Amino acid sequence: MEAEDDPENQTSGRDFILLRLFSSSHTSLVFSSLFIIFILTVTEYALLILLIHRDSRLHSPVYFLLNPLSFIDILLISNIIPKVITNFLSGTRTISSAWCGYQVFLYVTWLGDKCHLLAAMSYVCYMAICHPLSYVMLMSDSVSVLLAVDPWLVETLNSIVHKPKRSTFPSVSLGLSITPFSMISVS
């Protein structure tokens, strides 16, 4: 059956209807597991940030770059999972196109930040291995801060420039909902 023919598979105004996301008999088990994993992940990254700040032996450029990387991981998991859990608990099966676009913007921005930070970390490791005598001079605190701040600025600008291209979904103009699980039959 085509999506246009399915009476359940229609949008209400500018909202997307999330079909088959909450229709399984094991949904509460899945979402309680998802919530536990979410809490453990956020706690793990927060403890890593705290540990790096507290231990003075971890104040080298590589560990300095682990702080924003851990923070980005917290932001990435906090972007979508709380909204999904909130929708499950409230019984809401829709998400507005504005909120969906906002989540896409943040997700693309933070994933780009993460890629840039990983590249900066590999550069720092390269400098430590290939130029160990001049490492301390080349990797000063100001260079470390620049390596940590640059991805945020570059990727925010990148997402602002490319956001209009990503916000024109064909399904919005056709009046269809996005159903990521429509091809999966849940028994």
N, C-alpha and C positions, 0 to 999 in steps of 0.2 A: 504494500500500500504506500503510495506516495505521501510525502509530508503535507502536501496541499490538501489531500483528501481526508486526512485524519482530523476529526472534529476536536480532539483533545490537543492537537499539535498546533495551536494558534497562539499568537501573542495577544496580550491585552494592552492596547495602547502602545507604549514604548517599553513594556516589561517583557523579559524573557521568562517563559514557563519552563521550569526544570522538571522534565518528565523522567520517570523511572529512577530518579535519584533516591527517593525515599519510599519506594514501593516494595522492597524486599522484606521477607519475614525476619531476617536477621539484621535489620537496619539498626536497631538499638545497640546490638553488640558491636557492630561496625563503628558506629559513631562514638560509643563509649571508649572503644579502643583508640579511635582517632584522637579523642580528647586527651586520653592518658599519654599518648605519644607526643601530642602537642605540648603538654605541660612538661614532660621530661626533656624534650628538645629545648624549649625555652630556658628551663632551669640549667641544663648542661652548658649552653652558650653563655648564660649570665654568670655562671661560676667560672668559666674560662676567662671571661673579661675581668672578673674580680681577682682571680689568681694572678693574671698578668699585671694588674695594677699594684697588687700587694707585694709581690716578690721582686726585689730590685735586680736579681740576676736575669730576669726576663724583660729587661728594658732595652734590648737590642732592636735594631730595625725590623728584623723578621717577626719578632714577637709583637712589636709595635703595630705592624700591619695585620696581625691576627685579631686585634681589637675591632677595627672596623669590619673585618671579614666576618667575625662572629656576630657583630651587630646586624650586618646585612642578612645573615642567616636567620636571625630572630625576626627581622622585618619580613623576609620572604615567607616564612611559615605563618606569621601573624597577618598576612595580607588576605588570605583566602579561607583558611581553616576556621577562624572564629565566625565568619559570616555563614559558612556552611553549617556549623554547629548551631548557631542562632536560628537559622532557617529551619533546621530539623526540630529544635525544641519548640519553636513557635508554630510549626506546621505550615509555614509559608513556602509556597512552591514557585515563587517568582523572584526575579532580580531585575532591577531597573537597568535600562541600557546605559544610563549615566554612571551608575555604580559599577557596572561591568567594564565600561571604558576606563573608569578611574583605576580599577584593579589591574587592568591590562597595562595602563600607563606605569603604575608603580612596579608591577612585576617586571616589565621590560627594563625599566630604569635600574632596579636593584640587581637584576641578572647581569646587566652590562657593567654595573659597579663591581660586582663580584668577579667578573672576567678580568677587568682592569686591575683589580687588587691582586688577583692570582698572578697576572703578568708582572706586576711590580714586585711581588714576593719572589718570583723566579729571577728577576733582575738582581734583587738584593742577594739571593743565594749565589748567583753567578759572580757578582762582585766579591763575595766572601771567599769563594773557591779560587777564582782566577786571579784576583788581585788582593791577596790577604794582607800585604804590607801597607797598601794605601786604602784599605777598606774603611778604617776609622775616619780618615780624612775625607774620603769621597761620600760616605754615608753619614753625614752629619744629621743633627736633629731637624734642621730646616729641610733637608732633602727628604727625610722620612715623613715629615708633615706634608710636604708637597706631594709625595707619592701616595699618601692616604687621602688627601683632599681632592686631587686632580680627578680621580674617577667619578666622584660625586658631581662635580661641575660638568665634566664632559658628557656623562650619561644623562644628566638632567636636561642639558641642552639638546642632546640627541633625541631623547624621548619627546621633548616639546616640538621639535622639528618634524618628527615622523609620526606623531600622534594623529594628525588629521588623516593620514593615509590608512592607519589601522582602524580608525573609527567608522569607516564606511563598510559595514558588513552587508553582504547581499541579502542576508536573511531579514534585516531590518526593513529594507525597502519592499520585500516580498510579503512581509507580515508573518513570517514563520518564526518558530522558537528554535533556540539552539538546544539540541538534545544529544549530549555526548554519549549517552548510554542507550540511544534508541535502537542500535543494532544488536544490543546484548539482551537476550531474553533472561529474565530473572524468574526462577521457579520457586 
